[in-house]
């Protein structure tokens, strides 16, 4: 029993440290769209937008030394779609993030995601305060979870497996949130849920995905791209429809096909065949391989 208590204290202490000491900071643009709720107090949603903005950009995600670096650019767009019988809001969250870059080159997208299962309560001028020891608010848990996903992806870009602490924090958030029964956290419904994504990034058997994520950013050459394609094809055969395939495709498929298009005609035909098996509906991103 003593060992269990010690382990719990360690995990909570570690999770608090992630949020207060060891993360890069975010430069998040935030928007709340409430046009679906005609007649509702506009002040409420302006307050919500301000609270989200303060939470994401005002949170001390990293230590003081990290403030000398460029912040991780991202966007959180919350579309309110309705209310449920309890008066809670239903919404969809649209997320994007980009790799930090000290140069003036176009930003590299790392995440494009649509979360369709957000249910939450909010009162005007309510601040969003995340406490790792008490996950009692779905909105703050969800936003903190995605902040960790963004920082984890950026961490893996910066160094091999550099996002590990953030992905562990995601899983801890998911564990706490799932106990409340909030939609979107179920581990059994589908591979695209929040818990499933967190588990995927902490699955040692999928570590290779994270390593190629780093290599692709560090060395975006055709040899690297063909290696990535082989891995994606293998993952598709072994685990069709896995959420990591969709996360890669939504954010970086265009970048991958741009590089693969440098191959010979026969090579492009082969690449196209493999990618059509993995992403059968993404004809727009695959067009360049048909040229």
C-alpha positions as CSV (number, residue, x, y, z in Angstrom):
1,X,0.0,0.0,0.0
2,X,2.8,2.4,0.9
3,X,4.4,1.8,-2.5
4,X,1.1,2.6,-4.3
5,X,0.8,5.9,-2.4
6,X,4.4,6.8,-3.1
7,X,3.8,6.1,-6.8
8,X,0.7,8.3,-6.9
9,X,2.5,11.1,-5.2
10,X,5.3,10.8,-7.7
11,X,3.0,10.9,-10.7
12,X,1.1,14.0,-9.5
13,X,4.3,15.8,-8.6
14,X,5.7,14.9,-12.1
15,X,2.6,16.1,-13.8
16,X,2.5,19.4,-12.0
17,X,6.2,19.9,-13.0
18,X,5.3,19.4,-16.7
19,X,2.9,22.3,-16.5
20,X,5.0,24.6,-14.4
21,X,8.6,23.9,-15.2
22,X,9.6,22.1,-18.4
23,X,7.5,23.1,-21.4
24,X,7.8,25.6,-24.2
25,X,5.3,28.3,-24.3
26,X,2.5,28.7,-26.8
27,X,1.5,31.6,-29.1
28,X,-2.1,30.6,-29.6
29,X,-4.7,32.4,-31.6
30,X,-8.2,31.7,-30.1
31,X,-11.6,32.1,-31.6
32,X,-15.1,31.1,-30.3
33,X,-17.9,30.9,-32.9
34,X,-21.4,30.9,-31.3
35,X,-23.5,31.8,-34.3
36,X,-25.5,28.5,-34.0
37,X,-26.9,29.8,-30.7
38,X,-29.1,32.7,-31.7
39,X,-30.4,34.9,-28.9
40,X,-27.7,33.9,-26.4
41,X,-25.8,36.5,-24.5
42,X,-22.8,37.5,-26.7
43,X,-21.0,38.6,-23.6
44,X,-20.8,35.0,-22.4
45,X,-18.9,33.8,-25.4
46,X,-16.6,36.9,-25.5
47,X,-15.7,36.0,-22.0
48,X,-15.1,32.4,-22.9
49,X,-12.8,33.4,-25.7
50,X,-10.9,35.7,-23.4
51,X,-10.6,32.9,-20.8
52,X,-9.3,30.5,-23.3
53,X,-6.8,33.0,-24.6
54,X,-5.5,33.8,-21.1
55,X,-5.3,30.1,-20.2
56,X,-3.3,29.1,-23.3
57,X,-1.1,32.1,-23.6
58,X,-0.8,33.1,-20.0
59,X,-0.1,29.6,-18.6
60,X,3.6,29.2,-17.5
61,X,4.1,26.1,-19.7
62,X,7.9,26.4,-19.6
63,X,10.8,27.6,-17.4
64,X,12.2,31.1,-17.7
65,X,14.9,30.0,-20.1
66,X,12.4,28.9,-22.7
67,X,11.1,32.4,-23.0
68,X,14.1,33.4,-25.1
69,X,13.0,31.1,-27.8
70,X,10.2,31.5,-30.3
71,X,6.9,30.3,-29.0
72,X,5.0,27.5,-30.6
73,X,2.4,28.9,-32.9
74,X,-1.0,27.3,-32.9
75,X,-4.7,28.0,-33.2
76,X,-7.7,26.9,-31.1
77,X,-11.1,27.5,-32.8
78,X,-14.1,26.5,-30.8
79,X,-17.4,26.3,-32.7
80,X,-20.4,26.1,-30.4
81,X,-23.0,23.8,-32.0
82,X,-25.7,23.6,-29.4
83,X,-26.7,22.8,-25.8
84,X,-27.7,19.6,-24.1
85,X,-30.7,19.1,-21.7
86,X,-28.5,19.9,-18.7
87,X,-27.6,23.3,-20.2
88,X,-24.1,22.4,-21.0
89,X,-22.6,23.5,-24.3
90,X,-21.8,21.2,-27.2
91,X,-19.0,22.2,-29.5
92,X,-16.3,21.2,-31.9
93,X,-12.7,22.2,-31.5
94,X,-10.4,22.9,-34.6
95,X,-6.7,22.8,-33.9
96,X,-3.6,23.7,-35.8
97,X,0.0,24.0,-34.8
98,X,3.3,24.7,-36.6
99,X,6.9,23.9,-35.9
100,X,9.0,26.6,-34.4
101,X,11.4,28.1,-36.9
102,X,14.0,30.8,-36.3
103,X,14.2,31.6,-40.0
104,X,11.7,33.3,-42.3
105,X,10.7,30.1,-44.1
106,X,7.0,29.1,-44.3
107,X,5.9,27.4,-41.1
108,X,5.7,23.6,-41.2
109,X,2.3,22.3,-40.0
110,X,2.5,19.7,-37.3
111,X,-1.1,19.3,-36.3
112,X,-4.5,19.7,-38.0
113,X,-7.3,18.2,-36.0
114,X,-11.0,18.4,-35.5
115,X,-12.5,17.2,-32.2
116,X,-16.3,16.8,-32.6
117,X,-17.1,15.6,-29.0
118,X,-16.6,18.5,-26.7
119,X,-19.3,19.0,-24.0
120,X,-18.7,21.6,-21.3
121,X,-20.1,24.1,-18.8
122,X,-19.1,27.7,-18.6
123,X,-20.2,30.9,-16.8
124,X,-19.4,34.4,-17.8
125,X,-16.0,35.7,-16.6
126,X,-15.1,32.2,-15.3
127,X,-11.3,31.8,-15.4
128,X,-9.9,28.5,-16.6
129,X,-7.6,27.1,-14.0
130,X,-6.0,23.7,-14.5
131,X,-5.1,21.6,-11.4
132,X,-3.3,18.4,-12.2
133,X,-4.5,17.0,-8.8
134,X,-8.2,17.5,-9.6
135,X,-9.6,17.1,-13.1
136,X,-13.1,18.4,-12.5
137,X,-13.7,20.6,-15.6
138,X,-13.9,19.1,-19.1
139,X,-13.0,22.3,-20.9
140,X,-9.8,22.9,-19.1
141,X,-8.9,19.2,-19.2
142,X,-9.4,19.1,-23.0
143,X,-7.5,22.3,-23.7
144,X,-4.6,21.3,-21.5
145,X,-4.6,17.9,-23.2
146,X,-4.3,19.4,-26.6
147,X,-1.7,21.9,-25.4
148,X,0.4,18.9,-24.3
149,X,-0.2,17.2,-27.7
150,X,1.1,20.4,-29.5
151,X,4.1,20.7,-27.3
152,X,4.8,17.0,-27.5
153,X,4.8,17.1,-31.3
154,X,7.1,20.1,-31.2
155,X,9.4,18.4,-28.7
156,X,9.7,15.3,-31.0
157,X,10.6,17.6,-33.9
158,X,13.3,19.4,-31.8
159,X,15.0,16.2,-30.7
160,X,14.4,12.4,-30.9
161,X,11.6,11.5,-28.5
162,X,11.8,15.0,-27.0
163,X,8.1,15.2,-26.4
164,X,7.9,12.3,-24.0
165,X,7.0,14.3,-20.9
166,X,4.1,15.9,-22.7
167,X,2.7,12.7,-24.1
168,X,2.9,11.2,-20.6
169,X,1.0,14.2,-19.3
170,X,-1.6,13.7,-22.0
171,X,-2.2,10.2,-20.8
172,X,-2.5,11.3,-17.2
173,X,-5.1,13.9,-18.2
174,X,-7.0,11.3,-20.2
175,X,-7.0,8.9,-17.2
176,X,-8.5,11.6,-14.9
177,X,-11.0,12.9,-17.4
178,X,-12.2,9.4,-18.4
179,X,-13.3,8.7,-14.8
180,X,-16.0,11.5,-15.2
181,X,-17.6,9.9,-18.2
182,X,-17.3,13.0,-20.4
183,X,-17.7,12.4,-24.2
184,X,-14.5,12.1,-26.2
185,X,-12.4,10.4,-23.5
186,X,-13.7,6.8,-23.9
187,X,-11.0,4.3,-24.6
188,X,-13.2,1.7,-26.2
189,X,-15.3,3.6,-28.8
190,X,-12.9,4.3,-31.6
191,X,-9.2,4.8,-32.4
192,X,-9.6,8.5,-32.8
193,X,-10.7,9.4,-29.2
194,X,-8.5,11.4,-27.0
195,X,-7.5,8.5,-24.8
196,X,-6.6,6.4,-27.8
197,X,-4.3,9.2,-29.2
198,X,-2.6,9.6,-25.8
199,X,-2.1,5.8,-25.6
200,X,-0.6,5.7,-29.1
201,X,2.1,8.3,-28.3
202,X,3.0,6.3,-25.2
203,X,3.0,2.9,-26.9
204,X,6.6,1.7,-27.0
205,X,5.8,-0.4,-30.1
206,X,5.0,2.8,-32.0
207,X,8.1,4.6,-30.9
208,X,9.4,4.4,-34.5
209,X,6.6,6.8,-35.6
210,X,8.0,9.4,-33.3
211,X,11.5,8.9,-34.4
212,X,10.6,9.3,-38.1
213,X,8.6,12.4,-37.2
214,X,11.9,13.9,-36.0
215,X,13.9,12.7,-39.0
216,X,11.4,14.0,-41.4
217,X,11.7,17.5,-40.0
218,X,15.5,17.4,-39.6
219,X,16.2,15.8,-43.0
220,X,13.3,16.4,-45.5
221,X,15.0,14.5,-48.3
222,X,13.6,11.8,-50.6
223,X,15.5,9.0,-48.8
224,X,13.9,10.1,-45.6
225,X,10.5,10.4,-47.2
226,X,10.7,6.9,-48.7
227,X,11.6,5.5,-45.3
228,X,8.6,7.2,-43.8
229,X,6.4,5.8,-46.6
230,X,7.5,2.3,-45.8
231,X,6.7,2.8,-42.1
232,X,3.3,4.2,-42.8
233,X,2.5,1.4,-45.2
234,X,3.6,-1.2,-42.6
235,X,1.5,0.5,-39.9
236,X,-1.5,0.5,-42.3
237,X,-1.2,-3.2,-43.0
238,X,-0.8,-4.1,-39.3
239,X,-3.3,-1.6,-37.8
240,X,-5.6,-0.3,-40.6
241,X,-7.2,3.1,-39.7
242,X,-4.8,3.8,-36.8
243,X,-5.2,7.3,-35.6
244,X,-1.5,8.1,-36.0
245,X,-1.9,7.6,-39.8
246,X,-4.7,10.2,-39.8
247,X,-2.7,12.6,-37.7
248,X,0.3,12.3,-40.1
249,X,-1.9,12.6,-43.2
250,X,-3.9,15.6,-42.0
251,X,-0.8,17.6,-41.1
252,X,2.1,16.4,-43.3
253,X,0.9,14.3,-46.2
254,X,1.2,17.2,-48.6
255,X,4.8,17.8,-47.5
256,X,5.5,14.1,-48.0
257,X,4.1,13.9,-51.5
258,X,6.0,17.1,-52.5
259,X,9.2,15.4,-51.6
260,X,8.3,12.0,-53.1
261,X,7.4,13.8,-56.4
262,X,11.1,14.2,-57.0
263,X,11.4,10.5,-57.8
264,X,11.3,9.0,-61.3
265,X,8.1,8.3,-63.1
266,X,8.1,4.6,-62.1
267,X,9.0,5.5,-58.5
268,X,6.1,8.0,-58.3
269,X,3.7,5.4,-59.6
270,X,4.8,3.1,-56.8
271,X,4.6,5.8,-54.2
272,X,1.1,6.7,-55.4
273,X,-0.1,3.1,-55.2
274,X,1.1,2.8,-51.6
275,X,-0.4,6.1,-50.5
276,X,-3.7,5.5,-52.1
277,X,-4.0,2.3,-50.0
278,X,-3.4,4.3,-46.8
279,X,-5.3,7.5,-47.7
280,X,-7.9,6.5,-50.3
281,X,-9.9,9.8,-50.0
282,X,-6.9,12.2,-50.1
283,X,-6.7,12.6,-53.9
284,X,-6.0,16.3,-53.5
285,X,-2.7,15.7,-51.6
286,X,-1.7,12.9,-54.0
287,X,-2.1,14.8,-57.3
288,X,1.5,15.8,-57.5
289,X,2.5,12.1,-57.8
290,X,0.4,11.8,-60.9
291,X,2.2,14.5,-62.9
